[in-house]
Amino acid sequence: MDTVRVAVVGAGVMGLSTALCISKSIPRCSVTVISDKFTPDTTSDVAAGILIPHAYSDTPIHEQKQWFRETFDHLFAIANSAEAREAGVHLVSGWQIFRSVPTEEVPFWADVVLGFRKMTEAELKKFPQHVFGQAFTTLKCESSAYLAWLEKRVKESGGLILARRIEDLWELHPSFDIVINCSGLGSRQLAGDLEIFPVRGQLLKVQAPWVKHFIRDGSGLTYIYPGISSVTLGGTRQKGDWNLSPDAEISRDILSRCCALEPSLHGAWDIRERVGLRPFRAGVRLQKELLVQGGRRLPVVHHYGHGSGGFSVHWGTALEASRLANKCVQDLRTPISKSKL
């Protein structure tokens, strides 16, 4: 087998980053990204895009740390390059604050972000309702800009982009040799995975250019993330809620909670509401599966289920997905090489 034809289903941050990793790391491969939604209409476009990891309960910490470190290093290199503006990647400093001292004062990712330290008493005076905090510098992606940049890089590396809705992975056989499933919540249908469910997130994008530091409540429910063109205010975590329409009452509550942490936000303007459905499951699904139907065989690599922590680990898990894809490629090529001997 000469050129192996790979289809990546899904064009969010997982699909595009996996497509790019495969294009760069596996020789003699053609990559086609297939999706019915592209930026700016994906779930990833709604994400705040800040690198603060969420712990996955059934994934070893050393693995999560590796995913985060690989993602941080990848984005840090972009932030320090001439492409930073186009890719929408930048450094941002700020505080994560707690109403009670957390059991883990130093999280597993503390030595990956920059300058991690415990907040001083003087800093904590800014947040009278909070008793403990962590100060550090991390990275933030302007999600739509970053997705557009990834898509451009996929095309530059020879990848194709195809707008099409896939109802069944078998539709891709025999046109493709390997399928990478990055369909997020679509995996309920495409992979029959009933463990994955939506966690609705509503947030606000506002103009408040004087806000320069991020502020995140330790629970992760209330946050203020300054970006290049707007400040992101959040948020909600509504399990099992499929509603994509903004709720005005929730928006008022988000603004109220954020103003309690940063009173100057009372002066914010151009308030826009966004809603996204995070693809949640007990842990990220990163595994190979061989689909068999009659005499037909279709190797699949599943790469989905990152919940609200996708941007923080996307490059690390995409590298792992491309390693799994490479094993599938080797499996396809091995019988032919043996028969030639």
C-alpha positions in Angstrom: 0.0 0.0 0.0 1.5 3.3 -1.1 -0.5 6.3 0.1 -2.7 5.7 3.0 -5.9 7.7 2.9 -6.9 9.1 6.3 -10.3 10.7 7.0 -10.6 12.9 10.1 -14.2 13.4 11.1 -14.7 16.7 13.0 -13.2 20.2 12.5 -13.0 21.5 16.0 -9.7 21.9 17.8 -9.3 18.1 18.2 -10.0 17.3 14.5 -7.8 20.0 13.1 -4.9 19.5 15.5 -5.0 15.7 14.9 -5.1 16.2 11.1 -2.0 18.5 11.3 -0.1 16.1 13.6 -0.8 13.2 11.2 0.2 15.3 8.1 3.5 16.2 9.8 4.4 12.9 11.3 3.2 10.0 9.1 4.9 9.8 5.6 2.9 8.8 2.5 -0.5 9.8 4.0 -3.3 11.8 2.5 -5.4 13.6 5.1 -9.0 14.8 4.6 -10.9 16.7 7.3 -14.6 16.0 7.0 -17.3 18.0 8.9 -20.6 19.6 8.6 -19.4 22.5 10.8 -16.2 24.6 10.5 -15.0 27.7 12.3 -16.7 30.0 13.5 -19.6 27.5 14.0 -18.0 24.7 16.1 -18.1 24.0 19.8 -14.4 24.9 20.0 -15.2 28.4 18.7 -17.2 29.1 21.9 -14.4 27.9 24.2 -12.5 30.4 26.3 -9.3 28.8 25.1 -7.2 29.3 28.3 -4.7 26.8 29.4 -5.7 25.8 32.9 -6.1 22.0 33.0 -9.1 20.0 34.3 -8.3 16.8 36.0 -9.7 13.6 34.4 -10.5 11.1 37.1 -9.7 8.0 35.2 -6.5 9.2 33.5 -3.1 8.9 35.3 -1.8 12.3 36.4 1.6 11.8 34.7 -0.3 11.3 31.4 -2.4 14.4 31.9 0.7 16.4 32.7 2.4 15.2 29.6 -0.6 16.2 27.4 -0.6 19.6 29.1 3.2 20.1 28.8 3.2 19.2 25.1 0.3 21.6 24.5 1.9 24.4 26.5 5.2 24.0 24.7 3.5 24.0 21.3 1.5 27.1 22.0 4.4 28.9 23.8 6.5 28.4 20.6 3.6 30.0 18.6 3.3 32.9 21.1 7.0 33.6 20.7 6.8 33.6 16.9 5.8 36.0 14.1 2.6 33.9 13.7 1.3 34.7 17.2 -1.1 37.4 16.0 -2.6 35.4 13.2 -2.9 32.2 15.3 -4.5 34.2 18.2 -2.1 32.9 20.8 -0.8 35.0 23.7 0.5 34.9 27.2 -1.8 36.1 30.0 -1.1 36.5 33.8 -3.6 36.4 36.6 -5.0 34.7 39.7 -7.0 31.6 40.6 -8.7 32.3 43.9 -10.4 30.1 46.5 -13.0 30.7 49.2 -11.3 28.0 51.3 -7.8 26.5 51.2 -7.8 23.7 48.5 -6.6 20.3 49.5 -4.1 20.6 46.7 -2.3 23.9 47.2 0.1 23.2 44.4 -1.6 21.5 41.4 0.1 18.9 39.2 0.6 21.5 36.4 2.2 24.2 38.6 5.7 23.6 37.1 4.4 23.8 33.5 2.8 27.2 33.6 5.2 30.2 34.2 6.0 31.7 37.5 3.5 29.8 39.6 3.3 31.0 43.2 1.0 31.4 46.2 -0.7 34.8 46.2 0.4 37.3 48.8 -1.9 38.8 51.4 -1.6 42.1 49.7 -2.9 40.6 46.4 -5.7 38.7 48.3 -7.0 42.1 49.5 -8.5 42.5 46.1 -10.7 39.5 46.7 -12.2 39.9 50.3 -14.4 36.8 49.9 -11.5 34.6 49.2 -8.8 33.3 51.5 -6.3 31.6 49.2 -5.0 32.1 45.7 -2.5 31.1 43.1 -0.7 33.5 40.7 0.8 32.4 37.4 1.2 33.2 33.7 -0.4 30.9 31.2 -1.4 30.9 27.5 -4.7 31.7 25.9 -6.0 31.0 22.4 -8.5 33.2 20.6 -10.3 30.1 19.6 -11.7 31.1 16.2 -8.4 32.6 15.1 -6.5 29.5 16.2 -8.9 27.2 14.4 -8.6 29.2 11.2 -4.8 29.1 11.6 -4.9 25.3 12.1 -7.1 24.8 9.1 -4.7 26.9 7.0 -1.7 24.8 8.2 -3.6 21.6 7.4 -4.1 22.8 3.8 -0.5 24.0 3.5 0.7 20.5 4.5 -1.4 18.9 1.7 -4.6 18.2 3.6 -8.1 18.5 2.1 -11.1 20.1 3.8 -14.5 18.6 2.9 -17.9 20.0 4.1 -20.2 17.0 4.6 -22.3 15.5 7.3 -21.4 11.9 8.2 -24.2 9.8 9.6 -22.2 6.5 9.8 -18.4 5.9 9.8 -19.0 3.1 7.2 -19.9 5.8 4.6 -16.1 6.5 4.5 -15.3 2.9 3.4 -13.7 2.2 0.9 -12.8 5.8 0.0 -10.6 5.9 3.1 -8.3 3.4 4.7 -8.3 4.8 8.3 -10.8 7.0 10.1 -10.0 9.4 13.0 -13.1 10.1 15.0 -12.9 13.6 16.5 -16.7 14.2 16.4 -17.2 15.1 20.0 -20.8 14.8 21.0 -21.4 13.3 17.5 -19.8 10.1 18.8 -23.1 9.2 20.5 -24.3 8.4 17.0 -21.1 7.7 15.1 -19.5 5.4 17.8 -22.6 4.4 19.7 -21.0 5.9 22.8 -23.8 6.7 25.3 -21.2 7.6 28.0 -20.7 11.0 26.3 -23.2 13.8 27.2 -23.4 17.6 26.8 -22.5 20.0 29.6 -23.9 23.4 28.5 -21.7 26.4 28.8 -23.0 29.9 28.5 -20.6 32.8 28.5 -20.3 36.5 27.6 -17.9 38.3 25.3 -17.5 42.0 26.4 -15.5 45.0 25.7 -13.4 46.0 28.7 -9.9 46.7 27.4 -8.7 47.9 30.8 -8.9 44.3 32.2 -5.5 42.8 31.7 -5.3 40.0 34.3 -7.4 36.8 34.3 -9.4 35.9 37.4 -10.7 32.4 37.9 -12.7 31.2 40.9 -11.2 27.9 42.1 -14.5 26.1 41.3 -14.1 27.1 37.6 -17.6 28.4 37.5 -16.8 32.1 37.5 -14.0 33.4 35.4 -12.7 36.6 33.6 -10.3 35.9 30.8 -9.0 38.9 28.8 -8.2 38.2 25.2 -7.0 40.1 22.2 -10.3 41.6 21.0 -12.6 41.0 24.0 -12.9 39.8 27.6 -14.6 36.4 28.2 -16.9 36.2 31.2 -18.3 32.9 32.5 -19.9 30.7 33.0 -22.2 27.7 33.5 -22.0 23.9 33.7 -25.4 22.4 32.9 -25.2 18.7 32.6 -27.4 17.0 30.0 -28.7 20.4 28.6 -28.8 20.5 24.8 -30.2 24.0 24.6 -28.0 26.3 22.3 -30.2 29.4 22.9 -28.8 32.0 25.3 -30.7 32.5 28.5 -31.0 36.2 29.5 -31.3 35.4 33.2 -28.1 33.3 33.1 -26.3 36.2 31.4 -27.3 38.6 34.1 -26.1 36.1 36.7 -22.7 35.7 35.0 -22.2 39.5 34.7 -23.2 39.9 38.4 -20.7 37.2 39.6 -17.9 38.6 37.5 -18.6 42.2 38.6 -18.3 40.9 42.2 -14.7 39.8 41.4 -13.9 42.7 39.2 -16.2 45.7 39.9 -14.8 47.7 36.9 -16.8 45.3 34.7 -19.9 47.4 35.4 -18.5 49.6 32.7 -18.2 46.9 30.1 -20.0 47.3 26.8 -20.9 45.4 23.6 -22.0 42.4 25.6 -22.5 39.3 23.4 -23.8 35.9 24.5 -22.3 32.6 23.4 -23.4 29.0 24.1 -21.5 25.8 23.6 -22.1 22.1 24.5 -19.0 20.6 26.0 -18.5 16.9 25.1 -18.2 15.2 28.5 -17.4 11.7 29.5 -15.6 10.0 32.4 -12.3 10.3 30.6 -10.9 11.2 27.2 -11.4 8.4 24.7 -8.1 7.8 22.9 -8.0 4.3 21.4 -8.0 2.2 18.3 -10.9 0.1 17.2 -11.2 -2.2 14.2 -14.7 -2.1 12.8 -15.7 -5.3 10.9 -18.8 -5.7 8.8 -19.0 -8.8 6.7 -15.7 -9.0 5.0 -15.0 -5.3 5.3 -12.6 -3.9 7.8 -12.2 -0.2 8.9 -9.6 0.8 11.4 -10.8 3.7 13.5 -8.9 5.9 16.1 -11.2 7.6 18.6 -10.1 11.0 19.9 -12.9 12.8 21.8 -14.5 13.5 25.2 -12.3 16.3 26.5 -15.2 18.1 28.3 -14.2 21.6 29.3 -10.5 20.9 29.3 -9.9 20.5 25.5 -7.7 23.5 24.7 -5.5 22.7 27.7 -4.4 19.3 26.4 -5.4 19.3 22.7 -1.9 19.1 21.2 -0.8 16.4 23.6 -3.8 14.2 22.9 -3.5 14.9 19.1 0.1 13.7 19.2 -1.1 10.5 21.0 -3.9 10.1 18.4 -1.4 10.4 15.6 0.8 7.7 17.2 -2.3 5.4 17.3 -3.0 6.3 13.6 0.6 5.5 12.8 0.1 2.0 14.3 -2.9 1.5 12.1 -0.9 2.6 9.1 1.9 0.1 10.0 -0.7 -2.7 10.3 -2.1 -1.9 6.9 1.4 -1.8 5.3 2.9 -4.9 7.0 1.0 -7.7 5.2 1.9 -6.2 1.8 5.6 -5.9 2.7 5.6 -9.5 3.9 3.9 -10.8 0.7 6.7 -9.1 -1.4 9.4 -11.0 0.5 
